[in-house]
Amino acid sequence: MMKTLLIAAAMATLSPTLTLAQNTAAPAPQAPVQAAPAIPPGPAATGMPVLPPATEAADCGGLLRSPAFCVTAQLDQIGALADAYTEHLSTLNWLAADGDDNRVIFVRRRDGGGCDGLQMVAFYDVSKPAEATAPGYLGFAVIPGDVCAATPETPAPTPSGGAAQ
C-alpha cells in the first residue's frame, strides 16, 4: 500500500491527474478531498508526532472538510513521509489493514476486545501546479466505533413468485 502511495506521490509531480487524493478549485463549497463512503468521518487523530521533514498543517491546507491532524511536506517527499508514519504507527501496534492509492487504514486491538481504527490520507491541491516542491499533505483521522465488529449479514432475498423451498 505504501509503495503505491509512494509511487502515486512521485508520479503526481509528473501528472496531476493521477489518483493521489486531490481537491479542485471551484466557486461552490469544497467537496471532501478523500471520500470514504463506508467509513463515517471521525475526529482528528491526537498525539500524532510531526516527523521530519514535515511541518504541522493545522488547517490541512484548507483542503479537507473533515476533522484531521495534518502535516505537510514537499510533494516529492510525501511517499517517504507516509512510509515513516507507517513505521512509527507499527511501533505503536497499528497494522496497515486496507487502503488504496490515497489512503491507508490502520487497525489496533483494544485491551478489552475489539479494535480501534485510524486512516491516513495523502492529498494535494490540484488547482496549483504539481511540482516536486509543491505542498503535499498527509491527514490522520480516527475511524469511530469498533472496526473489528462483525457486520450483520443480510438474509438472501426469497425468489419472487413463491415461498422459499
C-alpha positions in Angstrom: 0.0 0.0 0.0 2.7 2.5 0.9 4.7 1.7 -2.2 1.6 2.6 -4.2 1.3 5.8 -2.2 4.9 6.5 -2.8 4.6 5.9 -6.5 1.4 8.0 -6.7 3.1 10.9 -4.8 6.2 10.7 -7.0 4.2 10.4 -10.2 2.0 13.3 -9.1 4.9 15.6 -9.8 4.6 14.5 -13.4 0.8 14.3 -13.7 -1.8 16.0 -11.5 -4.5 13.6 -12.9 -3.2 10.5 -11.0 -5.2 9.0 -8.2 -3.5 10.9 -5.4 -6.3 12.5 -3.4 -7.0 15.9 -4.9 -9.1 18.9 -4.5 -10.1 21.1 -7.4 -10.8 24.8 -7.2 -14.4 25.6 -7.6 -16.7 28.5 -6.7 -19.1 26.2 -4.9 -18.3 24.8 -1.4 -15.5 22.3 -1.5 -16.2 18.6 -1.5 -14.1 16.3 0.7 -10.7 15.5 -0.7 -10.9 11.8 0.1 -14.3 10.2 0.0 -14.8 7.2 2.4 -18.4 6.3 2.0 -18.2 3.1 4.0 -16.4 4.7 6.9 -18.0 7.7 8.6 -15.7 10.6 9.3 -14.2 10.6 12.8 -12.3 13.0 14.9 -8.8 14.2 14.1 -6.1 11.8 15.4 -4.5 13.2 18.6 -1.0 12.5 19.9 0.5 12.1 16.4 4.1 13.4 16.1 5.3 15.6 13.4 8.0 13.6 11.7 10.8 15.2 9.6 10.7 16.7 7.1 7.1 17.6 7.7 5.6 20.5 9.5 2.2 20.6 11.1 -0.6 22.0 8.9 -3.4 22.9 11.3 -5.8 23.8 8.6 -4.8 20.9 6.3 -4.1 23.4 3.6 -7.8 24.4 3.6 -8.4 21.2 1.5 -10.3 18.9 3.9 -13.8 19.4 5.3 -13.5 16.5 7.9 -11.5 16.9 11.1 -8.0 15.6 10.7 -4.5 16.1 12.1 -2.4 17.1 9.0 1.2 17.5 8.2 2.7 19.0 5.0 5.9 18.5 3.1 7.1 18.8 -0.4 5.0 16.7 -2.8 8.1 14.6 -3.7 8.6 13.8 0.0 5.1 12.6 0.8 5.7 8.9 -0.2 8.7 8.6 2.1 6.9 10.5 4.8 4.0 8.2 4.6 6.4 5.2 5.0 7.9 6.9 8.0 4.4 7.3 9.6 3.6 3.7 8.8 6.8 2.6 10.5 6.1 4.8 13.5 2.5 3.5 13.8 3.7 -0.1 13.7 5.8 0.6 16.8 2.5 1.5 18.5 0.9 -1.8 17.4 -1.0 -0.3 14.5 -1.3 -2.7 11.5 -1.9 -1.5 7.9 -5.1 -3.4 7.1 -6.6 -1.9 4.0 -6.4 1.1 1.7 -5.8 2.3 -1.8 -3.5 4.7 -3.6 -4.5 7.6 -1.4 -5.5 6.1 1.9 -4.2 3.5 4.4 -6.5 2.1 7.1 -4.7 1.1 10.3 -6.2 -1.3 12.9 -5.1 -1.9 16.5 -6.6 -4.3 19.0 -8.1 -2.9 22.2 -7.1 -4.3 25.5 -10.8 -5.1 26.4 -11.6 -6.6 23.0 -12.5 -5.0 19.6 -10.3 -2.7 17.5 -9.5 0.9 17.0 -9.2 2.3 13.5 -7.1 5.1 12.1 -6.9 6.4 8.5 -4.1 8.2 6.8 -4.9 10.0 3.5 -2.5 11.7 1.1 -3.6 14.7 -0.9 -2.6 17.9 -2.6 -4.2 20.9 -4.2 -4.7 20.3 -8.0 -5.6 23.9 -8.6 -1.8 24.5 -8.3 1.0 23.0 -10.4 2.0 19.6 -9.2 5.7 20.4 -9.0 8.1 18.4 -6.8 8.3 21.4 -4.4 4.5 21.9 -4.2 3.0 21.2 -0.8 1.6 17.7 -0.3 -0.3 16.6 2.8 -1.0 13.6 5.0 -4.1 13.7 7.1 -4.9 11.4 10.0 -8.4 10.8 11.4 -9.8 8.3 13.8 -12.4 5.8 12.5 -15.2 5.8 15.0 -16.6 2.6 16.6 -15.2 -0.9 16.7 -13.6 -1.5 13.3 -13.4 -5.3 14.1 -17.1 -5.7 14.9 -18.8 -8.1 12.6 -21.2 -6.6 10.2 -24.6 -8.3 10.4 -25.3 -10.3 7.3 -28.5 -9.5 5.3 -30.6 -12.5 4.5 -30.8 -13.5 0.9 -34.0 -12.4 -0.8 -36.6 -15.0 -1.5 -37.2 -15.6 -5.2 -40.4 -13.8 -6.3 -43.4 -15.8 -7.0 -43.4 -18.2 -4.1 -42.2 -19.2 -0.7 -38.6 -20.3 -0.1 -38.1 -24.0 -0.5 
